[in-house]
Amino acid sequence: MTQTMNTLDAGDAITGKPSDHKPRIIAIANQKGGVGKTTTAINLATALAAVQKRVLLIDMDPQGNASTGLGLGREARTINTYHVLMGEAPLAKAIHTTDIPGLEIMASGMDLSGIEIELIDTDRREYRLRDAIAQTQRDYDYILIDCPPALGLLTINSLVAANTVMVPLQCEFFALEGISHITKTIERIKVRFNPGLDIGGIVLTMYDSRNNLSEMVANDVREYFGDTVYKTVIPRNVRVSEAPSHGRPVLIYDIKCAGSQAYLNLASELIHRERQAMQS
């Protein structure tokens, strides 16, 4: 992990002492599946931890791919996101350490797939995750939430808890259609539950420089959304695809590959954006 420090500015590192600020909570969401959402959640969290940020990744997807991608077997998930949302356990009880120093995960569980029915008549059902985060005494710089690829109670809980949303956007023909859905969802959440929510950034993923379509989509997205789109582009990369089968983020699997370097650059860009936002 020491190699990563050469990629980011030394000034982005922190001392490791407890901070006196609340964590930045970022929901990584897109209602369209297959856009690199979980891959982005895992590797951005790893990249932030690499520069000594204290990071919690919350797996809100019943498929549990973020948990698997960080090497957490299903046998270790006896207390998970489901129990926290149901009020059966505090957030701290569902948190697991990972092999990456500074990165912890609240794992998903299969029970999550039926939680919307169980919570249908429950008070503050949309605020369950926000309330759980507010009650924890743990000290994080960033909390990243990996949302499921659908608009349901799990995604709503994620957006209600978040300060901002990062939208991974695959460089393909139907990309703009997918982003229009998440944009409308965010506007509805702002009106009803979370007035401060906004789109913090759009990340272009699975970019193939050999494909003219990728370039066309990237140009269209940048023309429409302007500076909301991150300068960093995540390339289509075989090492990124291989890493989850080994239960590792690509930054651990192959730090030198193009995908790893892109996620390190994304983390650097995110930190700088957050710093500028606080100063403005």
C-alpha positions in Angstrom: 0.0 0.0 0.0 3.0 2.3 0.4 3.1 2.7 -3.4 -0.2 4.5 -3.3 1.2 7.4 -1.4 3.3 8.3 -4.4 0.1 8.7 -6.5 -1.7 11.1 -4.2 -0.4 14.3 -2.7 1.3 13.9 0.6 -0.9 16.6 1.9 -3.9 14.3 1.5 -2.7 12.1 4.2 -3.9 12.6 7.8 -2.3 11.9 11.1 -4.6 9.1 12.3 -5.7 11.1 15.3 -9.5 11.3 16.0 -11.2 14.0 13.9 -13.6 16.6 15.3 -15.8 16.6 12.2 -18.6 14.4 11.0 -17.8 11.8 8.3 -18.7 12.6 4.7 -21.4 10.1 3.8 -21.4 9.2 0.1 -24.0 7.0 -1.5 -22.7 5.3 -4.6 -25.8 4.7 -6.6 -27.3 4.1 -10.1 -30.6 2.4 -10.6 -29.2 0.8 -13.7 -27.2 -2.4 -13.0 -23.8 -3.4 -14.4 -22.3 0.1 -14.3 -19.4 -0.7 -12.0 -21.1 0.6 -8.9 -19.8 -2.0 -6.4 -16.4 -2.1 -8.1 -16.2 1.6 -7.6 -17.4 1.4 -3.9 -14.8 -1.2 -3.1 -11.8 0.4 -4.8 -12.6 4.0 -3.9 -12.9 2.9 -0.3 -9.5 1.1 -0.5 -7.8 4.1 -2.2 -9.1 6.4 0.5 -7.8 4.1 3.2 -4.5 3.9 1.5 -3.9 7.6 2.2 -4.8 7.1 5.9 -8.5 8.1 5.7 -10.7 6.2 8.1 -13.4 4.6 5.9 -16.5 2.5 6.5 -18.1 0.8 3.5 -21.8 -0.1 4.1 -23.1 -2.9 1.9 -26.8 -2.2 1.3 -27.1 -4.6 -1.7 -28.7 -8.0 -0.8 -26.4 -9.7 -3.3 -23.5 -8.8 -0.9 -20.9 -8.3 -3.7 -19.1 -5.6 -1.8 -18.7 -7.8 1.2 -17.4 -10.7 -1.0 -15.1 -8.4 -2.8 -13.4 -7.5 0.4 -12.9 -11.1 1.4 -15.7 -11.4 3.9 -17.3 -14.9 3.7 -21.0 -15.4 4.3 -20.3 -17.4 7.5 -18.9 -14.2 9.0 -22.0 -12.2 8.3 -24.2 -13.4 11.2 -24.9 -9.8 12.2 -25.2 -7.6 9.2 -27.0 -4.6 7.6 -30.3 -6.4 8.0 -30.1 -6.5 11.8 -29.0 -2.9 12.0 -31.9 -1.7 9.9 -34.4 -3.8 11.8 -33.1 -2.3 15.1 -31.9 -5.7 16.3 -28.2 -4.6 16.6 -26.2 -1.4 16.7 -24.1 -0.5 13.7 -20.9 -1.2 15.6 -21.9 -4.9 16.1 -22.2 -5.4 12.3 -18.9 -3.9 11.4 -15.9 -6.0 10.3 -12.3 -5.1 9.8 -10.7 -5.9 6.5 -7.2 -6.7 5.4 -6.8 -3.0 4.4 -5.8 -0.9 7.4 -8.3 1.9 8.0 -11.1 0.2 6.0 -14.0 -1.4 7.7 -17.2 -2.9 6.2 -20.8 -3.4 7.4 -21.6 -6.5 5.5 -24.8 -7.4 3.7 -27.0 -10.4 4.4 -29.5 -12.4 2.4 -32.3 -11.3 4.7 -32.0 -7.8 3.2 -33.9 -9.0 0.2 -37.1 -9.2 2.2 -36.7 -6.2 4.5 -38.9 -3.9 2.6 -41.9 -6.0 3.5 -40.9 -6.3 7.1 -40.5 -2.5 7.5 -43.6 -1.5 5.5 -45.6 -0.4 8.6 -42.6 0.7 10.7 -42.1 4.3 11.9 -39.2 6.2 10.3 -38.6 3.3 7.9 -36.8 5.7 5.5 -34.4 6.9 8.3 -33.2 3.6 9.7 -29.7 3.9 8.2 -29.3 7.6 9.1 -30.4 6.9 12.7 -28.0 4.0 13.0 -25.0 6.1 11.7 -25.9 8.9 14.0 -25.7 6.7 17.0 -22.3 5.2 16.4 -19.3 6.4 18.3 -16.8 5.3 15.7 -14.7 7.9 14.0 -14.6 7.9 10.2 -13.6 10.4 7.6 -15.7 8.8 4.9 -18.7 6.5 4.9 -19.4 5.0 1.5 -22.7 3.3 0.9 -23.0 0.7 -1.9 -26.6 0.9 -3.0 -28.6 -1.9 -4.8 -29.4 -1.3 -8.5 -33.1 -0.5 -7.9 -35.2 2.2 -6.3 -36.6 0.6 -3.2 -36.4 1.1 0.6 -32.8 0.2 0.8 -31.8 2.8 -1.8 -34.1 5.4 -0.2 -32.4 4.7 3.2 -29.0 5.2 1.6 -29.9 8.5 0.0 -31.6 9.8 3.1 -28.5 9.0 5.1 -26.0 10.5 2.6 -24.6 14.0 2.2 -24.0 13.4 -1.5 -24.3 10.9 -4.3 -21.6 9.5 -6.6 -23.1 8.1 -9.8 -21.0 5.6 -11.7 -22.0 5.8 -15.4 -21.0 3.1 -17.9 -19.8 4.5 -21.3 -22.5 2.9 -23.4 -25.5 3.8 -25.4 -28.2 3.7 -22.7 -26.0 5.6 -20.1 -27.9 8.9 -20.3 -31.2 7.1 -19.8 -30.0 5.5 -16.6 -28.7 8.7 -15.2 -32.0 10.5 -15.8 -33.7 8.0 -13.5 -31.2 8.5 -10.6 -31.4 12.3 -11.1 -35.2 12.2 -10.7 -34.9 10.0 -7.7 -32.4 12.3 -6.0 -34.8 15.2 -6.5 -37.6 13.3 -4.9 -35.5 12.4 -1.9 -34.4 16.0 -1.5 -38.0 17.2 -1.5 -39.4 14.6 0.9 -36.5 13.5 3.2 -33.1 15.1 2.7 -32.9 18.7 1.5 -29.1 18.8 1.5 -28.6 15.9 -0.9 -27.0 16.5 -4.2 -25.0 14.7 -7.0 -21.5 15.2 -5.9 -20.1 13.7 -9.0 -20.5 11.4 -12.0 -17.8 8.8 -12.7 -17.4 7.4 -16.2 -16.7 3.7 -15.9 -15.8 0.8 -18.3 -14.3 3.3 -20.7 -12.7 1.7 -23.8 -10.4 4.0 -25.7 -10.6 1.6 -28.7 -14.3 2.2 -29.0 -15.7 5.4 -30.6 -18.9 4.9 -28.6 -17.1 5.4 -25.3 -15.7 8.7 -26.4 -19.1 9.8 -27.8 -20.9 9.0 -24.5 -18.1 10.6 -22.4 -18.4 13.8 -24.5 -22.2 13.9 -24.3 -22.2 13.4 -20.5 -19.5 16.1 -20.0 -21.4 18.5 -22.3 -24.6 18.0 -20.4 -23.4 17.8 -16.8 -20.2 19.9 -17.0 -17.9 20.0 -14.0 -20.2 17.5 -12.1 -18.4 14.8 -14.1 -15.1 13.7 -12.6 -12.0 14.2 -14.8 -10.9 10.7 -13.8 -12.2 7.9 -16.1 -12.3 4.3 -15.1 -11.1 2.1 -18.0 -12.3 -1.3 -18.9 -9.6 -3.5 -17.4 -9.3 -7.2 -17.1 -7.5 -7.0 -13.7 -10.5 -5.0 -12.3 -12.7 -7.9 -13.4 -10.5 -10.6 -12.0 -10.0 -9.1 -8.5 -13.4 -9.9 -6.9 -13.0 -13.6 -7.6 -9.9 -13.4 -5.3 -11.8 -11.5 -2.6 -9.6 -8.5 -3.1 -9.9 -4.9 -4.3 -8.0 -4.4 -7.5 -5.6 -2.1 -5.7 -4.4 -5.1 -3.6 -4.7 -7.6 -6.5 -2.6 -5.5 -8.9 -1.6 -2.0 -7.8 0.2 -1.2 -11.1 -2.7 -1.9 -13.5 -4.6 0.9 -15.2 -7.7 0.2 -13.2 -5.9 0.6 -9.8 -4.2 3.8 -10.9 -7.6 5.2 -12.1 -9.2 4.6 -8.7 -6.3 6.2 -6.9 -6.7 9.2 -9.1 -10.5 9.2 -8.4 -9.8 9.2 -4.6 -7.4 12.1 -5.0 -9.9 14.1 -7.1 -12.7 13.3 -4.5 -10.5 14.6 -1.6 -9.7 17.8 -3.5 -13.3 18.4 -4.4 -14.4 17.9 -0.8 -11.7 20.3 0.4 -12.8 23.0 -2.0 -16.4 22.5 -1.1 -15.6 23.1 2.6 -13.6 26.2 1.8 -16.3 27.8 -0.4 
